[in-house]
Amino acid sequence: MGVITYEHEITSSIPQKKVFKAFVLDADNLLPKILPQAVKSVQILEGNGGVGTLKLITYGEASKYKSATHRVDEIDEANCIYKFSVVKGDVLGDVLDSISYVIKIEAAPDGGSVCKTISTYHTKEKDQHIIEEKIKEGKERTKAMFKAIEAHLHANHASYN
């Protein structure tokens, strides 16, 4: 199995804890409401939402993928860290065995926040490579979801306090 890791950051004017609550803790409910074209539904297959929970993500009509199964690996509310893995689904294609994500929301000096994401792609074969365009698409999807949640929080100031 090969491993390829990428990192990226997204800044926000929304405070750290508020972003974490919306983007991580309530994303399963929020994304289908504000981005139904991207995420149609999120269903818990196994578990109670905590570590070890398996979730079926059904993508919306705008996505070229149908579904993915996510496994919750860690939730650290105190430090605003969330880890999960994509373990099944057409998003993995023929090359990937899984994708692991670490999302850390940090406080920014201006009162906003910075969302730092580390994506680790685990290929089925040691020498397999991932097309750079696929990585770029994933980053753009994540950024679009993040910015949609940010816009929702700006429009709904009292949410997630």
Sequence and secondary structure as in RCSB ss.txt:
>XXXX:A:sequence
MGVITYEHEITSSIPQKKVFKAFVLDADNLLPKILPQAVKSVQILEGNGGVGTLKLITYGEASKYKSATHRVDEI
DEANCIYKFSVVKGDVLGDVLDSISYVIKIEAAPDGGSVCKTISTYHTKEKDQHIIEEKIKEGKERTKAMFKAIE
AHLHANHASYN
>XXXX:A:secstr
  EEEEEEEEEESS HHHHHIIIIITHHHHHHHH TTTEEEEEEEESSSSTT EEEEEE TT S  EEEEEEEEE
ETTTTEEEEEEEEEGGGTTTEEEEEEEEEEEE TTS EEEEEEEEEEESSTT    HHHHHHHHHHHHHHHHHHH
HHHHH TTTT 
